[in-house]
C-alpha cells in the first residue's frame, strides 16, 4: 500500500493510467469523482488529482481539499485541471499551446528545470518534462519552482513544490497522464516512469516521519 | 426537419464548434451528470466526446441502448476504455507506433465522409496519428467508413439499427476539433451532424 489515492474522473486516459498497466499498483485507492464528497481524504497520505480532471466539479469541493491540506495531506495536482478554480491562493494563466514545435529539429520549447537539486528534479531530465506547455501557475504563499517555461512575455512556473501548514502541495501544468493514457507522446510515459515511483517513495518517507513525531 | 442534438459536457470549457455548430445546426449542452432519460426526451442525436466519465456513462448503458433502439443517434469519440454499449469494445492500439501503421484510407462511401480525402485525415501538419491510432472493433454488421491501410483495421465506422438508430464511432480526438482545419477533414463534423440529425 503506497498511501497514494487518486481521483478517478472516469475518462479513458484515467482508466488506462490508474487502473490498467504498470502504474495501477502504485495507487492504494481510487476515488471516483462523484464519490469525492463522501471520501475520507485524511485516510490517504497523498491525493493525486490527475490531468484534465474537471476543475469546475472540484470547485464544489474546495473546502474539503483545503481541509485535506490543512490536516497534513500531500496534494498533487496535475495539468489541465484549472487549479485556480478549486484551490485557494493559486493563479493559472493559460498560454497558447504550440503543438508543433518539435517539427523543427532545432526547435526548443523553452521548458527548463529550475531546481536541479530538488529530489524529484534530480531524477528528471529536461527531455522528460518537454512535450507541451499549457499554462503558468503561481502560488500566493510561494513555493519552490521546480520547472519553468522560458518566454519573454508569458514565461513562468510550470511545476511548484510548496508547504501549506502541515500539508504539502505539488502542482504542475504538465499533463502526462492525459498523453500517456491516450497512447501518444512517449516523453509523458518517461515522466510517469520517474514521477510516480518518486511519489510513492516520498509518500512512504512522509508516513515514516509522521509516525516518528 | 432536423432533430435536437445534445452534447454532454464534462470539461470546464466548451469546444467552439459545439457552441457555434456548423451547417445551421443547434446543439444543446447538458452537464454529463445531469443526463437522465427525461433529458433525452425529444433528442435525436447524442454527442459523446473523449473527456467524459465512462464509469458514469456505463451506468447509463441501459437507457442509452433504449435510446438507440428507438431510433436515436449516438456519436462516440475517443479511445474508449470501457464497453459503453453492448456493441462497443474498448479501444486497442493498431500497429507498433510507426507512421506507416496509421495511414488511413476511405473504405465504404457514405455521406459522412463525402468529399473527404484520406490524406487529410491521415496527416495533420504532416504528423500522422491525430485522427486515429487504434481501433474500436466494429460490430458484425457495421459499415466501415475509414480503415488503416496496412492492417485493414477499422478506424471510423457506423451501425444502424432496424428501427433507424444510428451509432457513429470515431477512435481518436473529437471530430468537432477539426472544423477549422484548412482541408477536407473539416467536412466530417458538419456531415456527421447532417446525417445523424436527419
HADDOCK unambig.tbl for C-alpha pairs under 7 A between the chains (distance, minus, plus):
assign (segid A and resid 9 and name CA) (segid B and resid 53 and name CA) 5.81 0.50 0.50
assign (segid A and resid 10 and name CA) (segid B and resid 52 and name CA) 6.96 0.50 0.50
assign (segid A and resid 10 and name CA) (segid B and resid 53 and name CA) 4.02 0.50 0.50
assign (segid A and resid 10 and name CA) (segid B and resid 54 and name CA) 5.00 0.50 0.50
assign (segid A and resid 10 and name CA) (segid B and resid 55 and name CA) 5.39 0.50 0.50
assign (segid A and resid 11 and name CA) (segid B and resid 51 and name CA) 5.57 0.50 0.50
assign (segid A and resid 11 and name CA) (segid B and resid 52 and name CA) 5.50 0.50 0.50
assign (segid A and resid 11 and name CA) (segid B and resid 53 and name CA) 4.93 0.50 0.50
assign (segid A and resid 11 and name CA) (segid B and resid 54 and name CA) 5.79 0.50 0.50
assign (segid A and resid 12 and name CA) (segid B and resid 54 and name CA) 6.99 0.50 0.50
assign (segid A and resid 12 and name CA) (segid B and resid 79 and name CA) 6.71 0.50 0.50
assign (segid A and resid 12 and name CA) (segid B and resid 80 and name CA) 5.38 0.50 0.50
assign (segid A and resid 12 and name CA) (segid B and resid 81 and name CA) 4.88 0.50 0.50
assign (segid A and resid 15 and name CA) (segid B and resid 81 and name CA) 6.72 0.50 0.50
assign (segid A and resid 54 and name CA) (segid B and resid 10 and name CA) 6.60 0.50 0.50
assign (segid A and resid 54 and name CA) (segid B and resid 11 and name CA) 5.33 0.50 0.50
assign (segid A and resid 54 and name CA) (segid B and resid 12 and name CA) 6.13 0.50 0.50
assign (segid A and resid 55 and name CA) (segid B and resid 12 and name CA) 6.50 0.50 0.50
assign (segid A and resid 56 and name CA) (segid B and resid 12 and name CA) 5.68 0.50 0.50
assign (segid A and resid 182 and name CA) (segid B and resid 79 and name CA) 7.00 0.50 0.50
